[in-house]
């Protein structure tokens, strides 16, 4: 009996030690580092207990109210993420803005990537104009990136024509790197 118990314990230890450790900077569908689309806002304190979590209280005006935001800073002061909460009865992580280049998709896309890096690795789902920016959606990984209109050719900066992927220069830089779970 002791022999079987010992074998069971050793097997558990071996399997646990061989299990792949989660990359704290990996971005995939439904996952950003230590966060998943099911992460409750109340869990952020324990998830980022080794880091600094700053609550930016929501504000409201006549037209809308904004939920609280949570900025995550590494021990050395590096801004990692800003997290928006949902308005559900149990608030969940809804949107994440990435500030650190170490956060990457499995295909190597990060805040430091160019439009060519993105378009060569992923299917662009949609492109929209928004004020002074262009938003590029990559639905297969829940990512959307913002590119400044200043990165576009001059004839597309100041009109309202539809923008296609071929209109965005390969070397266009990412202004904002976001993950959205709705």
Secondary structure, 3 states (H helix, E strand, C coil): CHHHHHHHHHHHHHHHHHCCCCCCCEEECCEECCEECCCEHHHHHHHCCCCEEEEECCCECCCCECCCEEEEECCCCCEEEEEEECCCCCCEEEEEEECCCCCEECCCCCCCCEHHHHHHHCCCCEEEEECCEEEEEEHHHCEEEEEEHHHCCHHHHCCCCCCCHHHCCCCCECCEEEEECC
